[in-house]
Amino acid sequence: MQEIFHTAPQFIIAGDRDFELEKSRLISYILKTQELGENEFEGKESLSLGKLTTKEWNNMFAKHLDHHLSQFNV
């Protein structure tokens, strides 16, 4: 049986958003992550999953981003 996860209330966005502004913010976050480098993430703790390796962080970032881009047909 597959476990179902619901979005935490603090992450639910209501109302309209400026696509270009949100796109710019996302690009900034991605660039900051690259700037920090992989050593910043090795063994860093996820609030949900505990300590993760750099590879696990990378996979989670990629899958999470892909999920949301697909969700909104971007």
HTML snippet that shows the backbone in 3Dmol.js (N, CA, C, O; Angstrom):
<script src="https://3Dmol.org/build/3Dmol-min.js"></script>
<div id="view" style="width:600px;height:400px;position:relative"></div>
<script>
const pdb = `
ATOM      1  N   MET A   1       0.844  -1.175   0.000  1.00  0.00           N
ATOM      2  CA  MET A   1       0.000   0.000   0.000  1.00  0.00           C
ATOM      3  C   MET A   1       0.891   1.240   0.000  1.00  0.00           C
ATOM      4  O   MET A   1       1.821   1.346   0.799  1.00  0.00           O
ATOM      5  N   GLN A   2       0.605   2.158  -0.885  1.00  0.00           N
ATOM      6  CA  GLN A   2       1.414   3.369  -1.017  1.00  0.00           C
ATOM      7  C   GLN A   2       0.999   4.410   0.018  1.00  0.00           C
ATOM      8  O   GLN A   2      -0.186   4.678   0.217  1.00  0.00           O
ATOM      9  N   GLU A   3       2.012   4.993   0.673  1.00  0.00           N
ATOM     10  CA  GLU A   3       1.756   6.035   1.664  1.00  0.00           C
ATOM     11  C   GLU A   3       1.424   7.333   0.944  1.00  0.00           C
ATOM     12  O   GLU A   3       2.053   7.665  -0.061  1.00  0.00           O
ATOM     13  N   ILE A   4       0.446   8.062   1.448  1.00  0.00           N
ATOM     14  CA  ILE A   4       0.029   9.331   0.843  1.00  0.00           C
ATOM     15  C   ILE A   4       0.524  10.472   1.719  1.00  0.00           C
ATOM     16  O   ILE A   4       0.296  10.487   2.928  1.00  0.00           O
ATOM     17  N   PHE A   5       1.204  11.425   1.095  1.00  0.00           N
ATOM     18  CA  PHE A   5       1.696  12.599   1.799  1.00  0.00           C
ATOM     19  C   PHE A   5       0.876  13.798   1.386  1.00  0.00           C
ATOM     20  O   PHE A   5       0.605  13.987   0.200  1.00  0.00           O
ATOM     21  N   HIS A   6       0.483  14.604   2.336  1.00  0.00           N
ATOM     22  CA  HIS A   6      -0.266  15.823   2.049  1.00  0.00           C
ATOM     23  C   HIS A   6       0.641  17.029   2.275  1.00  0.00           C
ATOM     24  O   HIS A   6       1.563  16.981   3.089  1.00  0.00           O
ATOM     25  N   THR A   7       0.377  18.083   1.562  1.00  0.00           N
ATOM     26  CA  THR A   7       1.151  19.304   1.700  1.00  0.00           C
ATOM     27  C   THR A   7       0.882  19.932   3.057  1.00  0.00           C
ATOM     28  O   THR A   7      -0.268  20.090   3.465  1.00  0.00           O
ATOM     29  N   ALA A   8       1.958  20.289   3.753  1.00  0.00           N
ATOM     30  CA  ALA A   8       1.817  20.968   5.044  1.00  0.00           C
ATOM     31  C   ALA A   8       1.164  22.329   4.806  1.00  0.00           C
ATOM     32  O   ALA A   8       1.464  22.983   3.808  1.00  0.00           O
ATOM     33  N   PRO A   9       0.294  22.761   5.685  1.00  0.00           N
ATOM     34  CA  PRO A   9      -0.440  24.018   5.487  1.00  0.00           C
ATOM     35  C   PRO A   9       0.453  25.228   5.189  1.00  0.00           C
ATOM     36  O   PRO A   9       0.066  26.098   4.409  1.00  0.00           O
ATOM     37  N   GLN A  10       1.645  25.295   5.802  1.00  0.00           N
ATOM     38  CA  GLN A  10       2.509  26.456   5.580  1.00  0.00           C
ATOM     39  C   GLN A  10       3.077  26.518   4.164  1.00  0.00           C
ATOM     40  O   GLN A  10       3.640  27.538   3.767  1.00  0.00           O
ATOM     41  N   PHE A  11       2.934  25.433   3.401  1.00  0.00           N
ATOM     42  CA  PHE A  11       3.445  25.421   2.030  1.00  0.00           C
ATOM     43  C   PHE A  11       2.348  25.617   0.979  1.00  0.00           C
ATOM     44  O   PHE A  11       2.644  25.665  -0.215  1.00  0.00           O
ATOM     45  N   ILE A  12       1.114  25.729   1.398  1.00  0.00           N
ATOM     46  CA  ILE A  12       0.025  25.924   0.447  1.00  0.00           C
ATOM     47  C   ILE A  12      -0.029  27.397   0.056  1.00  0.00           C
ATOM     48  O   ILE A  12      -0.163  28.275   0.908  1.00  0.00           O
ATOM     49  N   ILE A  13       0.077  27.649  -1.240  1.00  0.00           N
ATOM     50  CA  ILE A  13       0.086  29.010  -1.775  1.00  0.00           C
ATOM     51  C   ILE A  13      -1.302  29.306  -2.339  1.00  0.00           C
ATOM     52  O   ILE A  13      -1.799  28.581  -3.201  1.00  0.00           O
ATOM     53  N   ALA A  14      -1.915  30.368  -1.848  1.00  0.00           N
ATOM     54  CA  ALA A  14      -3.237  30.771  -2.333  1.00  0.00           C
ATOM     55  C   ALA A  14      -3.089  32.083  -3.102  1.00  0.00           C
ATOM     56  O   ALA A  14      -2.207  32.890  -2.809  1.00  0.00           O
ATOM     57  N   GLY A  15      -3.941  32.280  -4.064  1.00  0.00           N
ATOM     58  CA  GLY A  15      -3.915  33.526  -4.817  1.00  0.00           C
ATOM     59  C   GLY A  15      -3.022  33.448  -6.044  1.00  0.00           C
ATOM     60  O   GLY A  15      -2.352  32.444  -6.287  1.00  0.00           O
ATOM     61  N   ASP A  16      -3.029  34.513  -6.798  1.00  0.00           N
ATOM     62  CA  ASP A  16      -2.260  34.585  -8.040  1.00  0.00           C
ATOM     63  C   ASP A  16      -0.791  34.872  -7.757  1.00  0.00           C
ATOM     64  O   ASP A  16      -0.441  35.467  -6.738  1.00  0.00           O
ATOM     65  N   ARG A  17       0.046  34.442  -8.669  1.00  0.00           N
ATOM     66  CA  ARG A  17       1.481  34.688  -8.582  1.00  0.00           C
ATOM     67  C   ARG A  17       1.961  35.222  -9.923  1.00  0.00           C
ATOM     68  O   ARG A  17       1.383  34.933 -10.971  1.00  0.00           O
ATOM     69  N   ASP A  18       3.023  36.001  -9.867  1.00  0.00           N
ATOM     70  CA  ASP A  18       3.675  36.532 -11.066  1.00  0.00           C
ATOM     71  C   ASP A  18       4.657  35.466 -11.544  1.00  0.00           C
ATOM     72  O   ASP A  18       5.672  35.218 -10.892  1.00  0.00           O
ATOM     73  N   PHE A  19       4.358  34.836 -12.681  1.00  0.00           N
ATOM     74  CA  PHE A  19       5.171  33.726 -13.172  1.00  0.00           C
ATOM     75  C   PHE A  19       6.635  34.127 -13.330  1.00  0.00           C
ATOM     76  O   PHE A  19       7.521  33.396 -12.888  1.00  0.00           O
ATOM     77  N   GLU A  20       6.905  35.268 -13.949  1.00  0.00           N
ATOM     78  CA  GLU A  20       8.289  35.685 -14.191  1.00  0.00           C
ATOM     79  C   GLU A  20       9.043  35.920 -12.886  1.00  0.00           C
ATOM     80  O   GLU A  20      10.226  35.591 -12.787  1.00  0.00           O
ATOM     81  N   LEU A  21       8.376  36.480 -11.892  1.00  0.00           N
ATOM     82  CA  LEU A  21       9.006  36.687 -10.595  1.00  0.00           C
ATOM     83  C   LEU A  21       9.331  35.346  -9.936  1.00  0.00           C
ATOM     84  O   LEU A  21      10.433  35.153  -9.424  1.00  0.00           O
ATOM     85  N   GLU A  22       8.377  34.430  -9.951  1.00  0.00           N
ATOM     86  CA  GLU A  22       8.588  33.114  -9.343  1.00  0.00           C
ATOM     87  C   GLU A  22       9.671  32.340 -10.088  1.00  0.00           C
ATOM     88  O   GLU A  22      10.476  31.642  -9.470  1.00  0.00           O
ATOM     89  N   LYS A  23       9.692  32.460 -11.403  1.00  0.00           N
ATOM     90  CA  LYS A  23      10.726  31.811 -12.215  1.00  0.00           C
ATOM     91  C   LYS A  23      12.101  32.353 -11.833  1.00  0.00           C
ATOM     92  O   LYS A  23      13.050  31.584 -11.681  1.00  0.00           O
ATOM     93  N   SER A  24      12.211  33.653 -11.679  1.00  0.00           N
ATOM     94  CA  SER A  24      13.464  34.294 -11.298  1.00  0.00           C
ATOM     95  C   SER A  24      13.920  33.824  -9.910  1.00  0.00           C
ATOM     96  O   SER A  24      15.103  33.560  -9.699  1.00  0.00           O
ATOM     97  N   ARG A  25      12.986  33.722  -8.977  1.00  0.00           N
ATOM     98  CA  ARG A  25      13.311  33.250  -7.635  1.00  0.00           C
ATOM     99  C   ARG A  25      13.833  31.811  -7.674  1.00  0.00           C
ATOM    100  O   ARG A  25      14.810  31.483  -7.001  1.00  0.00           O
ATOM    101  N   LEU A  26      13.184  30.962  -8.455  1.00  0.00           N
ATOM    102  CA  LEU A  26      13.604  29.571  -8.563  1.00  0.00           C
ATOM    103  C   LEU A  26      15.016  29.479  -9.146  1.00  0.00           C
ATOM    104  O   LEU A  26      15.853  28.733  -8.638  1.00  0.00           O
ATOM    105  N   ILE A  27      15.271  30.231 -10.200  1.00  0.00           N
ATOM    106  CA  ILE A  27      16.606  30.225 -10.806  1.00  0.00           C
ATOM    107  C   ILE A  27      17.645  30.683  -9.790  1.00  0.00           C
ATOM    108  O   ILE A  27      18.736  30.117  -9.726  1.00  0.00           O
ATOM    109  N   SER A  28      17.326  31.692  -9.001  1.00  0.00           N
ATOM    110  CA  SER A  28      18.248  32.171  -7.957  1.00  0.00           C
ATOM    111  C   SER A  28      18.549  31.081  -6.936  1.00  0.00           C
ATOM    112  O   SER A  28      19.696  30.914  -6.523  1.00  0.00           O
ATOM    113  N   TYR A  29      17.517  30.337  -6.529  1.00  0.00           N
ATOM    114  CA  TYR A  29      17.720  29.252  -5.573  1.00  0.00           C
ATOM    115  C   TYR A  29      18.615  28.158  -6.161  1.00  0.00           C
ATOM    116  O   TYR A  29      19.486  27.625  -5.472  1.00  0.00           O
ATOM    117  N   ILE A  30      18.400  27.830  -7.420  1.00  0.00           N
ATOM    118  CA  ILE A  30      19.220  26.802  -8.074  1.00  0.00           C
ATOM    119  C   ILE A  30      20.674  27.266  -8.166  1.00  0.00           C
ATOM    120  O   ILE A  30      21.593  26.497  -7.884  1.00  0.00           O
ATOM    121  N   LEU A  31      20.880  28.523  -8.559  1.00  0.00           N
ATOM    122  CA  LEU A  31      22.238  29.054  -8.656  1.00  0.00           C
ATOM    123  C   LEU A  31      22.919  29.090  -7.286  1.00  0.00           C
ATOM    124  O   LEU A  31      24.110  28.795  -7.186  1.00  0.00           O
ATOM    125  N   LYS A  32      22.186  29.444  -6.239  1.00  0.00           N
ATOM    126  CA  LYS A  32      22.739  29.468  -4.879  1.00  0.00           C
ATOM    127  C   LYS A  32      23.138  28.065  -4.452  1.00  0.00           C
ATOM    128  O   LYS A  32      24.181  27.889  -3.823  1.00  0.00           O
ATOM    129  N   THR A  33      22.340  27.074  -4.776  1.00  0.00           N
ATOM    130  CA  THR A  33      22.641  25.681  -4.447  1.00  0.00           C
ATOM    131  C   THR A  33      23.929  25.253  -5.145  1.00  0.00           C
ATOM    132  O   THR A  33      24.782  24.599  -4.545  1.00  0.00           O
ATOM    133  N   GLN A  34      24.064  25.628  -6.417  1.00  0.00           N
ATOM    134  CA  GLN A  34      25.294  25.317  -7.153  1.00  0.00           C
ATOM    135  C   GLN A  34      26.496  26.023  -6.530  1.00  0.00           C
ATOM    136  O   GLN A  34      27.569  25.434  -6.396  1.00  0.00           O
ATOM    137  N   GLU A  35      26.314  27.266  -6.158  1.00  0.00           N
ATOM    138  CA  GLU A  35      27.386  28.063  -5.557  1.00  0.00           C
ATOM    139  C   GLU A  35      27.855  27.444  -4.241  1.00  0.00           C
ATOM    140  O   GLU A  35      29.056  27.402  -3.971  1.00  0.00           O
ATOM    141  N   LEU A  36      26.929  26.969  -3.428  1.00  0.00           N
ATOM    142  CA  LEU A  36      27.280  26.347  -2.153  1.00  0.00           C
ATOM    143  C   LEU A  36      28.127  25.092  -2.375  1.00  0.00           C
ATOM    144  O   LEU A  36      29.047  24.811  -1.607  1.00  0.00           O
ATOM    145  N   GLY A  37      27.810  24.351  -3.421  1.00  0.00           N
ATOM    146  CA  GLY A  37      28.574  23.152  -3.749  1.00  0.00           C
ATOM    147  C   GLY A  37      28.132  21.931  -2.973  1.00  0.00           C
ATOM    148  O   GLY A  37      27.408  22.018  -1.982  1.00  0.00           O
ATOM    149  N   GLU A  38      28.591  20.795  -3.455  1.00  0.00           N
ATOM    150  CA  GLU A  38      28.128  19.533  -2.874  1.00  0.00           C
ATOM    151  C   GLU A  38      28.566  19.330  -1.435  1.00  0.00           C
ATOM    152  O   GLU A  38      27.851  18.681  -0.671  1.00  0.00           O
ATOM    153  N   ASN A  39      29.714  19.862  -1.038  1.00  0.00           N
ATOM    154  CA  ASN A  39      30.182  19.677   0.344  1.00  0.00           C
ATOM    155  C   ASN A  39      29.222  20.285   1.361  1.00  0.00           C
ATOM    156  O   ASN A  39      29.147  19.825   2.500  1.00  0.00           O
ATOM    157  N   GLU A  40      28.496  21.307   0.957  1.00  0.00           N
ATOM    158  CA  GLU A  40      27.520  21.955   1.849  1.00  0.00           C
ATOM    159  C   GLU A  40      26.385  20.996   2.235  1.00  0.00           C
ATOM    160  O   GLU A  40      25.754  21.155   3.280  1.00  0.00           O
ATOM    161  N   PHE A  41      26.138  20.005   1.381  1.00  0.00           N
ATOM    162  CA  PHE A  41      24.981  19.132   1.583  1.00  0.00           C
ATOM    163  C   PHE A  41      25.334  17.753   2.128  1.00  0.00           C
ATOM    164  O   PHE A  41      24.451  17.038   2.602  1.00  0.00           O
ATOM    165  N   GLU A  42      26.598  17.368   2.072  1.00  0.00           N
ATOM    166  CA  GLU A  42      26.986  16.039   2.555  1.00  0.00           C
ATOM    167  C   GLU A  42      26.692  15.916   4.047  1.00  0.00           C
ATOM    168  O   GLU A  42      27.239  16.661   4.861  1.00  0.00           O
ATOM    169  N   GLY A  43      25.824  14.971   4.395  1.00  0.00           N
ATOM    170  CA  GLY A  43      25.473  14.720   5.788  1.00  0.00           C
ATOM    171  C   GLY A  43      24.512  15.727   6.395  1.00  0.00           C
ATOM    172  O   GLY A  43      24.184  15.643   7.578  1.00  0.00           O
ATOM    173  N   LYS A  44      24.055  16.695   5.577  1.00  0.00           N
ATOM    174  CA  LYS A  44      23.113  17.696   6.082  1.00  0.00           C
ATOM    175  C   LYS A  44      21.776  17.008   6.371  1.00  0.00           C
ATOM    176  O   LYS A  44      21.346  16.109   5.649  1.00  0.00           O
ATOM    177  N   GLU A  45      21.140  17.457   7.440  1.00  0.00           N
ATOM    178  CA  GLU A  45      19.904  16.817   7.864  1.00  0.00           C
ATOM    179  C   GLU A  45      18.679  17.419   7.192  1.00  0.00           C
ATOM    180  O   GLU A  45      18.504  18.637   7.156  1.00  0.00           O
ATOM    181  N   SER A  46      17.847  16.551   6.667  1.00  0.00           N
ATOM    182  CA  SER A  46      16.537  16.917   6.140  1.00  0.00           C
ATOM    183  C   SER A  46      15.555  16.834   7.298  1.00  0.00           C
ATOM    184  O   SER A  46      15.615  15.900   8.098  1.00  0.00           O
ATOM    185  N   LEU A  47      14.652  17.802   7.394  1.00  0.00           N
ATOM    186  CA  LEU A  47      13.663  17.768   8.473  1.00  0.00           C
ATOM    187  C   LEU A  47      12.784  16.527   8.393  1.00  0.00           C
ATOM    188  O   LEU A  47      12.307  16.029   9.413  1.00  0.00           O
ATOM    189  N   SER A  48      12.571  16.030   7.176  1.00  0.00           N
ATOM    190  CA  SER A  48      11.686  14.881   6.987  1.00  0.00           C
ATOM    191  C   SER A  48      12.414  13.541   6.957  1.00  0.00           C
ATOM    192  O   SER A  48      11.875  12.524   7.393  1.00  0.00           O
ATOM    193  N   LEU A  49      13.645  13.547   6.439  1.00  0.00           N
ATOM    194  CA  LEU A  49      14.305  12.277   6.158  1.00  0.00           C
ATOM    195  C   LEU A  49      15.581  12.017   6.940  1.00  0.00           C
ATOM    196  O   LEU A  49      16.193  10.961   6.780  1.00  0.00           O
ATOM    197  N   GLY A  50      15.991  12.947   7.774  1.00  0.00           N
ATOM    198  CA  GLY A  50      17.232  12.769   8.522  1.00  0.00           C
ATOM    199  C   GLY A  50      18.438  13.144   7.674  1.00  0.00           C
ATOM    200  O   GLY A  50      18.304  13.839   6.667  1.00  0.00           O
ATOM    201  N   LYS A  51      19.625  12.681   8.085  1.00  0.00           N
ATOM    202  CA  LYS A  51      20.857  13.024   7.364  1.00  0.00           C
ATOM    203  C   LYS A  51      20.880  12.335   6.002  1.00  0.00           C
ATOM    204  O   LYS A  51      20.553  11.156   5.872  1.00  0.00           O
ATOM    205  N   LEU A  52      21.280  13.116   4.987  1.00  0.00           N
ATOM    206  CA  LEU A  52      21.343  12.603   3.625  1.00  0.00           C
ATOM    207  C   LEU A  52      22.739  12.801   3.046  1.00  0.00           C
ATOM    208  O   LEU A  52      23.473  13.700   3.456  1.00  0.00           O
ATOM    209  N   THR A  53      23.089  11.957   2.098  1.00  0.00           N
ATOM    210  CA  THR A  53      24.334  12.140   1.368  1.00  0.00           C
ATOM    211  C   THR A  53      24.115  13.198   0.285  1.00  0.00           C
ATOM    212  O   THR A  53      22.983  13.578  -0.014  1.00  0.00           O
ATOM    213  N   THR A  54      25.207  13.658  -0.287  1.00  0.00           N
ATOM    214  CA  THR A  54      25.108  14.615  -1.391  1.00  0.00           C
ATOM    215  C   THR A  54      24.265  14.034  -2.527  1.00  0.00           C
ATOM    216  O   THR A  54      23.426  14.727  -3.102  1.00  0.00           O
ATOM    217  N   LYS A  55      24.493  12.769  -2.841  1.00  0.00           N
ATOM    218  CA  LYS A  55      23.735  12.119  -3.923  1.00  0.00           C
ATOM    219  C   LYS A  55      22.244  12.072  -3.598  1.00  0.00           C
ATOM    220  O   LYS A  55      21.408  12.302  -4.472  1.00  0.00           O
ATOM    221  N   GLU A  56      21.910  11.775  -2.341  1.00  0.00           N
ATOM    222  CA  GLU A  56      20.497  11.734  -1.948  1.00  0.00           C
ATOM    223  C   GLU A  56      19.863  13.123  -2.035  1.00  0.00           C
ATOM    224  O   GLU A  56      18.728  13.258  -2.493  1.00  0.00           O
ATOM    225  N   TRP A  57      20.596  14.165  -1.596  1.00  0.00           N
ATOM    226  CA  TRP A  57      20.082  15.536  -1.729  1.00  0.00           C
ATOM    227  C   TRP A  57      19.859  15.865  -3.198  1.00  0.00           C
ATOM    228  O   TRP A  57      18.820  16.413  -3.564  1.00  0.00           O
ATOM    229  N   ASN A  58      20.828  15.533  -4.035  1.00  0.00           N
ATOM    230  CA  ASN A  58      20.725  15.818  -5.464  1.00  0.00           C
ATOM    231  C   ASN A  58      19.497  15.152  -6.069  1.00  0.00           C
ATOM    232  O   ASN A  58      18.740  15.778  -6.811  1.00  0.00           O
ATOM    233  N   ASN A  59      19.310  13.876  -5.743  1.00  0.00           N
ATOM    234  CA  ASN A  59      18.148  13.144  -6.268  1.00  0.00           C
ATOM    235  C   ASN A  59      16.842  13.755  -5.771  1.00  0.00           C
ATOM    236  O   ASN A  59      15.884  13.886  -6.533  1.00  0.00           O
ATOM    237  N   MET A  60      16.804  14.125  -4.502  1.00  0.00           N
ATOM    238  CA  MET A  60      15.580  14.712  -3.952  1.00  0.00           C
ATOM    239  C   MET A  60      15.275  16.060  -4.607  1.00  0.00           C
ATOM    240  O   MET A  60      14.132  16.322  -4.983  1.00  0.00           O
ATOM    241  N   PHE A  61      16.299  16.921  -4.746  1.00  0.00           N
ATOM    242  CA  PHE A  61      16.095  18.218  -5.412  1.00  0.00           C
ATOM    243  C   PHE A  61      15.558  18.017  -6.823  1.00  0.00           C
ATOM    244  O   PHE A  61      14.591  18.662  -7.227  1.00  0.00           O
ATOM    245  N   ALA A  62      16.195  17.117  -7.568  1.00  0.00           N
ATOM    246  CA  ALA A  62      15.810  16.882  -8.963  1.00  0.00           C
ATOM    247  C   ALA A  62      14.378  16.352  -9.063  1.00  0.00           C
ATOM    248  O   ALA A  62      13.593  16.834  -9.879  1.00  0.00           O
ATOM    249  N   LYS A  63      14.045  15.375  -8.244  1.00  0.00           N
ATOM    250  CA  LYS A  63      12.701  14.792  -8.290  1.00  0.00           C
ATOM    251  C   LYS A  63      11.634  15.781  -7.828  1.00  0.00           C
ATOM    252  O   LYS A  63      10.543  15.831  -8.396  1.00  0.00           O
ATOM    253  N   HIS A  64      11.947  16.566  -6.801  1.00  0.00           N
ATOM    254  CA  HIS A  64      10.994  17.550  -6.295  1.00  0.00           C
ATOM    255  C   HIS A  64      10.731  18.634  -7.339  1.00  0.00           C
ATOM    256  O   HIS A  64       9.585  19.008  -7.588  1.00  0.00           O
ATOM    257  N   LEU A  65      11.806  19.128  -7.942  1.00  0.00           N
ATOM    258  CA  LEU A  65      11.654  20.159  -8.970  1.00  0.00           C
ATOM    259  C   LEU A  65      10.884  19.603 -10.170  1.00  0.00           C
ATOM    260  O   LEU A  65       9.981  20.260 -10.687  1.00  0.00           O
ATOM    261  N   ASP A  66      11.238  18.407 -10.608  1.00  0.00           N
ATOM    262  CA  ASP A  66      10.530  17.791 -11.732  1.00  0.00           C
ATOM    263  C   ASP A  66       9.049  17.603 -11.417  1.00  0.00           C
ATOM    264  O   ASP A  66       8.192  17.830 -12.270  1.00  0.00           O
ATOM    265  N   HIS A  67       8.759  17.193 -10.204  1.00  0.00           N
ATOM    266  CA  HIS A  67       7.366  17.006  -9.781  1.00  0.00           C
ATOM    267  C   HIS A  67       6.568  18.301  -9.955  1.00  0.00           C
ATOM    268  O   HIS A  67       5.480  18.295 -10.531  1.00  0.00           O
ATOM    269  N   HIS A  68       7.120  19.412  -9.453  1.00  0.00           N
ATOM    270  CA  HIS A  68       6.380  20.675  -9.519  1.00  0.00           C
ATOM    271  C   HIS A  68       6.336  21.261 -10.924  1.00  0.00           C
ATOM    272  O   HIS A  68       5.327  21.850 -11.312  1.00  0.00           O
ATOM    273  N   LEU A  69       7.392  21.112 -11.678  1.00  0.00           N
ATOM    274  CA  LEU A  69       7.352  21.594 -13.059  1.00  0.00           C
ATOM    275  C   LEU A  69       6.325  20.807 -13.865  1.00  0.00           C
ATOM    276  O   LEU A  69       5.587  21.379 -14.668  1.00  0.00           O
ATOM    277  N   SER A  70       6.281  19.497 -13.649  1.00  0.00           N
ATOM    278  CA  SER A  70       5.284  18.668 -14.326  1.00  0.00           C
ATOM    279  C   SER A  70       3.876  18.988 -13.852  1.00  0.00           C
ATOM    280  O   SER A  70       2.933  19.006 -14.643  1.00  0.00           O
ATOM    281  N   GLN A  71       3.742  19.236 -12.575  1.00  0.00           N
ATOM    282  CA  GLN A  71       2.445  19.547 -11.975  1.00  0.00           C
ATOM    283  C   GLN A  71       1.802  20.763 -12.659  1.00  0.00           C
ATOM    284  O   GLN A  71       0.588  20.807 -12.858  1.00  0.00           O
ATOM    285  N   PHE A  72       2.629  21.736 -13.010  1.00  0.00           N
ATOM    286  CA  PHE A  72       2.117  22.968 -13.606  1.00  0.00           C
ATOM    287  C   PHE A  72       2.395  23.063 -15.109  1.00  0.00           C
ATOM    288  O   PHE A  72       2.299  24.137 -15.702  1.00  0.00           O
ATOM    289  N   ASN A  73       2.741  21.918 -15.718  1.00  0.00           N
ATOM    290  CA  ASN A  73       2.988  21.859 -17.162  1.00  0.00           C
ATOM    291  C   ASN A  73       4.005  22.879 -17.632  1.00  0.00           C
ATOM    292  O   ASN A  73       3.828  23.515 -18.671  1.00  0.00           O
ATOM    293  N   VAL A  74       5.072  23.033 -16.859  1.00  0.00           N
ATOM    294  CA  VAL A  74       6.130  23.983 -17.217  1.00  0.00           C
ATOM    295  C   VAL A  74       7.258  23.224 -17.877  1.00  0.00           C
ATOM    296  O   VAL A  74       8.261  23.823 -18.264  1.00  0.00           O
TER     297      VAL A  74
END
`;
const viewer = $3Dmol.createViewer("view");
viewer.addModel(pdb, "pdb");
viewer.setStyle({}, {cartoon: {color: "spectrum"}});
viewer.zoomTo();
viewer.render();
</script>
